[in-house]
Amino acid sequence: MCPATEAVLMEGELSSLPDAPVSGPDQAIRRLRAGDREAFADLMGLTEARVLALAWRILGDRHLAEDAAQETYLRAFRSLDHFRLGEPFEAWLIRIAVNVCRDLGRKRGQQPVALASLDGLEAGATAPGAEEAVLLDQRRALVRQALATLPQGERVALVLRDLEGLTSEEAARILGLRPATVRSQVASARAKVQAHCARRLAAPKGGRP
Amino acid sequence: MTHPHVLDQLPLWVEGDLTAPELEAVERHLAACPACREAADQLRQSQAWLREALASPFGAEDRARLRASVMARLAAPPPAPRRFLVPSALLAAAAVLVVAVLTWNRPQGKPAPLPTAGTGPEFTSRATAGATDIPAPAPPLPPRVRLARAAHAQAQLQVRQRPDGTALPRREPARLEFQTADPTIRIIWLAQATPLPDPNPTLEETP
């Protein structure tokens, strides 16, 4: 992409970000501004699944992710007067969530946890005798381990680009970076994840990934 | 055929982040290079595993709990404002200001000579020592007339309030002078146990 195009994209708004139907958040915000506080619950209902998943993918910890989601909505509520109707609400919310996750990540330390707290989620998949489920469990652990070793910047870029489905330009606007930087971070992260998996899978048989 | 060049581009190729010309070149290379094709397949596979491993673990219960928690926080009264909380930056700025004010008038050129052992903090009494005892490095200062008159005025008030009206012995106050390292700053302390004498007896002591 030529630099001029990048500059235009950097200056633009997040208008092309995938979003829930525009009428949903906007209607809820209008009700909220009219004094109907319960409208915020409706607003959350439209977005909370994505915010929780985003926070968990960035932070790598279920409880931290729930804290981050809660803080995201509290900040959003306090800043809702500054939101302009007609703009993609979910993109605005993702930006807040990313900032909250960064703050929490800084407080906790730079490295994300190794997703160990998510092991319990695979309890159903690791039923005795289900060999396929065991392999699936191992594969998930392997990938999460790989993700946990990434620098925070690469991890966030990878989550936004490959897991949240944003384009490099959209992710760049949220992160305050140039699209070329995001592409570089994402490419590095993808290569590291693949190399980590390849190394572990190439290990002698009998060893756990 | 340069494998490293294509291998470097595969992480961008795998999710469609290459420009059209770059994409065309990589595709052409992959069609002719089994090694790079295998690397591309591995990248595609690890990307699929990534999405599989990071599928959201949160269910409807988690979302409902989050919503209830946030709405409860919003319904709670806001915390009382924290008063007398001075940001650390403000404190630091105040400290810098104080230091700047204290050091503003200090001479920037040659430092003032420090008092020697014989001329350190001086105690002189006007009854026993004269002004010549002042250390040589310190330049003479104009007399602190205003300070002395303030002290005398206080003494006059005390004289007028004495019931017997007896004459007080005239004694000069003890004078303690400290010459600081800065020649423009001298600390003078006047001390006297009895009321200070009247400097103008013709006006103040006349009944």
Interface residues (C-beta under 8 A of the other chain):
Chain A: M1 R37 E38 F40 A41 M44 G45 E48 A49 L52 A53 W56 R57 R62 E66 A69 Q70 Y73 L74 F77 L118 L121 L136 R139 R140 A141 L142 V143 R144 L147 L158 V159 R161 D162 L163 S168 R183 V186 A187 S188 R190 A191 V193 Q194 C197 A198
Chain B: L10 P11 L12 V14 E15 D17 T19 Q42 L43 S46 Q47 W49 L50 R51 E52 A53 L54 S56 P57 F58 D62 R63 R65 L66 R67 S69 V70 M71 R73 L74 A75
